[in-house]
Amino acid sequence: MFNRKPTPMRLSYVTGDATAPMGTDNRLIIHCCNNIAVWGGGFVLAVSKQWKAPENEYRKWFNRVKGVLPMGAIQIVPVAENLAVCNMIGQWGTDNEDPKNPPIRYKAIRKALRKVRKYCLQNHVSVHAPKFGSDLAGGDWTVIEGIIIEELCNKGVGVTIYEWVG
């Protein structure tokens, strides 16, 4: 038996709302969360407006671990038929006061995306996301985009990034 290299997939950009991902296939909305159960700014507000389960499950998860959530961990929460939200722990705390040390943790994002990739390939799922990690978490989108391409697109997972124009 031989190992086949996965067919690289595209990273697409569209204008729209990441909480209303296009398509009817199995879809996973991914976003970056902090490790201290603070849910109250950025994309999570749009998620909570659509569904209560992602926030509720995130808080239950935090209460179960009785401390900080592990960096690079993921939590997949079904929200509708063929649709789930993935809470990825890629932000250490919420303090974005020091531009030299923003809360984003690229290593944790990479670790989380490897888990996302495994889930997507096993379940034939496409990924949909806002430009996560580059706003409140203080990350550089070009770095995050590169990690997405390396960990998802180059390894067979299609990704659509939604740019909101309000």
C-alpha positions in Angstrom: 0.0 0.0 0.0 1.2 3.5 -0.7 0.5 6.9 0.8 -1.1 9.4 -1.6 -0.4 13.0 -1.1 -3.6 15.0 -0.4 -4.9 17.2 -3.2 -4.2 20.8 -2.1 -7.4 22.9 -1.7 -8.0 26.6 -2.2 -8.1 29.3 0.4 -11.0 31.5 -0.8 -12.0 35.0 0.3 -15.6 36.1 0.1 -17.5 39.1 1.4 -20.2 38.1 3.9 -21.1 36.7 7.3 -19.0 33.8 8.6 -22.0 32.7 10.8 -23.9 32.0 7.5 -21.4 29.9 5.6 -22.1 29.2 2.0 -22.9 25.7 0.8 -24.9 22.7 1.9 -22.0 20.3 2.5 -20.7 19.5 6.0 -19.3 22.9 7.2 -17.3 23.9 10.2 -17.0 27.5 11.4 -13.7 28.0 13.2 -12.7 30.9 15.4 -10.1 31.7 18.0 -11.0 31.8 21.7 -9.0 32.7 24.8 -8.1 30.2 27.5 -9.8 31.9 30.4 -13.5 31.7 29.4 -14.0 35.3 28.6 -16.6 35.4 25.8 -17.8 38.9 25.1 -16.1 40.6 22.2 -15.4 40.2 18.5 -16.7 37.4 16.4 -18.1 35.5 19.4 -20.9 38.1 19.7 -22.1 37.2 16.2 -21.9 33.5 17.1 -23.9 33.9 20.3 -26.5 35.9 18.4 -27.1 33.0 16.1 -26.7 30.1 18.5 -26.4 29.7 22.3 -24.6 26.3 22.3 -21.1 27.3 21.4 -20.8 29.8 24.3 -22.6 27.4 26.7 -20.3 24.5 25.8 -17.2 26.7 26.0 -18.2 27.8 29.6 -18.9 24.2 30.6 -15.6 23.1 29.2 -13.8 25.8 31.3 -15.7 24.7 34.4 -14.7 21.0 33.8 -11.0 21.8 33.6 -11.1 24.0 36.7 -8.5 26.4 35.4 -7.2 27.7 32.1 -8.2 25.9 28.9 -5.3 24.1 27.2 -3.7 26.0 24.4 -4.3 24.4 21.0 -7.3 22.5 22.2 -10.5 22.5 20.1 -14.2 22.0 20.9 -16.6 21.2 18.1 -20.2 22.1 18.8 -23.0 21.1 16.4 -25.4 24.0 15.7 -27.5 22.9 12.8 -27.7 20.1 10.2 -24.4 19.9 8.4 -23.0 22.8 10.5 -20.8 23.0 13.6 -18.8 25.7 15.4 -15.2 25.0 16.5 -13.9 26.9 19.5 -10.1 26.9 19.1 -8.0 27.9 22.1 -5.3 30.1 20.5 -5.3 33.2 22.7 -3.5 33.5 26.1 -5.8 35.6 28.2 -7.3 38.9 26.9 -4.6 41.5 27.6 -3.8 43.3 24.3 -2.0 46.3 25.9 1.5 45.3 24.9 1.8 45.2 21.1 5.1 43.2 21.5 3.3 40.4 23.4 -0.3 40.1 22.0 -2.6 37.3 23.4 -2.4 35.3 20.1 -0.3 32.2 20.2 0.6 31.1 16.7 1.9 27.7 17.9 -1.5 27.0 19.6 -3.3 28.0 16.4 -1.1 25.6 14.4 -1.8 22.8 16.9 -5.6 23.5 16.9 -5.7 23.6 13.1 -4.0 20.1 12.9 -6.9 18.8 15.0 -9.4 20.6 12.8 -7.7 19.1 9.7 -8.0 15.6 11.2 -11.7 16.1 11.9 -12.4 17.6 8.5 -10.7 14.9 6.6 -12.4 12.1 8.6 -15.8 13.7 8.2 -15.6 15.4 4.8 -16.0 18.9 6.1 -15.1 22.3 4.7 -13.8 25.1 6.9 -15.4 28.6 7.1 -14.0 31.4 9.2 -13.7 35.1 9.8 -10.1 36.5 9.9 -9.7 35.0 13.4 -6.9 35.9 15.7 -6.1 39.2 14.0 -8.3 41.6 15.8 -8.8 41.3 19.6 -6.1 38.6 19.8 -3.6 41.0 18.2 -2.3 38.6 15.6 -0.8 39.3 12.2 -3.3 38.0 9.5 -0.5 37.2 7.0 1.0 34.8 9.6 -2.3 33.2 10.4 -3.2 32.9 6.7 0.1 31.1 6.2 -0.6 28.6 9.0 -4.1 28.0 7.5 -2.6 27.3 4.1 0.1 25.0 5.5 -2.1 23.1 8.0 -5.4 22.9 6.1 -5.3 23.9 2.4 -2.0 22.2 1.5 -3.3 19.0 3.2 -6.7 18.7 1.5 -9.1 20.9 3.4 -10.9 23.7 1.7 -11.2 27.0 3.6 -13.4 30.0 3.0 -12.5 33.3 4.8 -15.4 35.7 5.3 -14.6 39.4 5.2 -17.4 41.4 6.8 -18.3 44.7 5.3 -20.8 46.4 7.6 
